[in-house]
Every structure is written in structure tokens, then in C-alpha cells.
Amino acid sequence: MSRWGRFTVRGGARIERDLSALADAIGGAASAALPPRDYRALVMMGGYGRGEGGVDRRSGVERPHNNIDLLLVTSGLGRRDAELKRTLEQAVAPLAAQAGIGIDVGTVSHVRLSWAPCRIIWYDTRFGHKTLAGDPNYFKRLARFSADRILASDARDLLVNRGTLLLLNEVILEQGAPGTAHGHALVRHAVKAIIGYGDALLYFLGAYHWSYLVKRDRLLSHPAVPASFKRRYVEASDYRLEPSAHRFADVTDPGWLAELRADLSAVHLLCEAARLDRAGLDWSQYPAAALSRLTRDALRSPIDLARMARRSARRLPRGIGGPLALRLASARDRLSLAFPAVAYQLNAPPVVDTAKAALGVSADDHVTLRRAFLAEWGHSGDVNLGGSLARLGIAPAPSQEAA
């Protein structure tokens, strides 16, 4: 085994050697391209950083299934992060081309990370990473990034983030029979959604862990997890570790999609019942319970109260209505309130009315709600949505005003 440990769970000696050599090369390229004073550490995160990356076997040859995810922790205040990101991307681009694998680069400043609240990404990275350049103990020292300190709102946002991928699948399927690229995207989105929902549920059950394998064991053994979702999670996690053509063959089938929506809706409701401390919560009760929690949390936190006061002094986005708490909520909170009606095609009046008010639309048909949601998501949720759609050959969602 190399000094990096393993990169995959199921890969053989050849792919492990190749990934080890690539890690060495990335570290060398980064050290040559970046002045040491400009960064604290360069880490490989994600599946290969955990040692749990996926392996794609074709014609007896093992290839990495996922991209390599790099995170550069910069030394300054973040003002030069974009420049350092470009420098690092240029340095590793030849290595990515030679290896035939995507290498994604992200940056975060040391100052920002020093004050950041505990989010899932930082907890996962602290325990599941490989330091390719810089301080080998940088993330190990960030002791406040622990499972018990992860923000509940971050777990909620993870669920909405991953669930939005299924809305993109709806858009893809409306383009007609999917080609190869679209077919791969449909499966990739479904896998990410299922695993993301499982991760969020484990958090709200008090059982979250940074390791894919441990999470899988915990989810399968937990009595509160519905049996149908356990089967889906196993299928998705197997695909993540080793994709195969026969898995998710029904991803375009309307019946399969309807059953998936029902399973994910049930998991989402379990998560929100735990987050809001409302046992037996149903979707018709959800908007009132969530808005009440937003108000209580703001009143308890001087920072949140100040943020709400600032929003009250601004001109609200056109069309945003509903209760005062909804009108003063952050864009992220409004998206989370609108999401259930859009994602699960619910028809309970409180849920639909809240979604309409949160998204600033008057119509309640699914296409209008989905279009408005994706437009706001591209603005406030995932600024890379436009690029993702462009790569799939899909026009971006119209703006909220156009909707």
C-alpha cells in the first residue's frame, strides 16, 4: 500500500497505483506552481480522499468512476483565491488530461475556515482527506468540526440540494428520449439524491458519520429507516462504489419515479419532524411548523434577528407574499419551504400556497412551480446551475420575473 493509503474500496492494485502516482504528481505540481506563503494545505477530499472512491470496470480495465476533488486552503483573506484557483487548475490540467479523469479545484481561505460553523463538508473533510501539499496536520487540528456540532440547517440544505437534482431529471426527460450523456446524468442525479437523503436522515437520527461504509451500516441497522428506502440506499451506494449498467435501468420509467418521490417524501418528512421537534408531522402541518421555528430561532439569535431586520428594510423580491416570517426569511429558507410542494408534487393547500408565496408566483401547476424554483435555485442556491444545464444542452430556467 502507498503512503496515501487506499483510494477505493473495491479497486485492484493497478488502479491504486495509478491514483497514488496521480496524487504524487498533483502534490508536486501544486508545490511548484504555488508559493508556500499563499496556502496552508492542499487536500484531496471526497470519495478518493476518504479512501472510498468508485471504480468503473470496462472490458476488464478499472478506471476511476468519479472526479478528483481538491480543496486549497489559502493563507490570506480570500482576495486572491480566484487567482490561486486558476493557477492550480492550470498546473493540474495536463495531469487530468493524461490520466483521463476530471480534477475539480475549490478554495477556501484560512480565515474563513477558522470562523466557519460546522458544516457537513468540513466535518467530512476533517476525517476523510489526503494532504497532497502543505501542512499535513491542518485539518486534523480543526477539532470543532465534529458530528455533534453540524448545523441542522446544513443537513436540511443538503437534502434540498440533492433533491433538486431530481427536478433537473424531470427537465431532462421532457427534452425527449435521453441520449448517452443525458442517461448518465439521470442515473448520477438519482444516486446523489438517494444518498443525500440518507445522509440527512442519519444526521437527524443522531447517527451521521463521515465514512460512506459506516453510514451504510448505520442506516441499514437503524429501525427508524423505512425498509423501502434501505433498499434504495444500498442500490445507490453500490453504484457509487462500482457502477454497473443494470442498476437504475428504470430511471426513466414514470412509475419508478413516482415511487421514488413517495419514498423520498417520507424520508424528508422524518427529517423535518426531527428538526422541528414535531413527532407525527404531516405535510399539511409543515409550513406553519417551519415558519414558527424560523421566528423562534431568529428571536433567540441576535445575529439572525439582525439579519431579519436588514431584510425587512430591503425591497422584497417581486411577488413574495404570505406570512411576515416567510417574507422576511432568507432565500435559502424560502427555497426549503417551497421545495416539498415542487419536488413531491403535493396538493395540500397549505403546502402549495406556501410554495406559491415563497416563489412569488400565482399559478399552482407543477411546471410553473418547478420553473420558478429552479430559477431561484440558480440565483440563491447553486450559482453553478446554469453551467450544469448548459453542459446538458438545456436552456436555463426563466427568471422569477419571467415566470
Secondary structure as UniProt FT lines:
FT   TURN            3..4
FT   HELIX           13..33
FT   HELIX           36..38
FT   STRAND          39..45
FT   HELIX           46..50
FT   STRAND          55..58
FT   TURN            59..60
FT   STRAND          61..64
FT   STRAND          68..74
FT   TURN            79..80
FT   HELIX           81..99
FT   STRAND          103..109
FT   HELIX           110..115
FT   HELIX           120..127
FT   STRAND          130..134
FT   TURN            136..138
FT   HELIX           139..141
FT   TURN            143..144
FT   HELIX           147..149
FT   HELIX           152..173
FT   TURN            174..175
FT   HELIX           180..204
FT   TURN            205..206
FT   HELIX           212..221
FT   TURN            223..224
FT   HELIX           227..241
FT   TURN            245..252
FT   HELIX           254..275
FT   TURN            276..277
FT   TURN            279..280
FT   TURN            283..285
FT   HELIX           286..300
FT   HELIX           302..313
FT   TURN            318..319
FT   HELIX           324..327
FT   HELIX           331..343
FT   TURN            344..345
FT   HELIX           349..359
FT   HELIX           366..376
FT   HELIX           377..381
FT   TURN            383..384
FT   HELIX           385..391
FT   TURN            392..393
FT   TURN            400..402
//
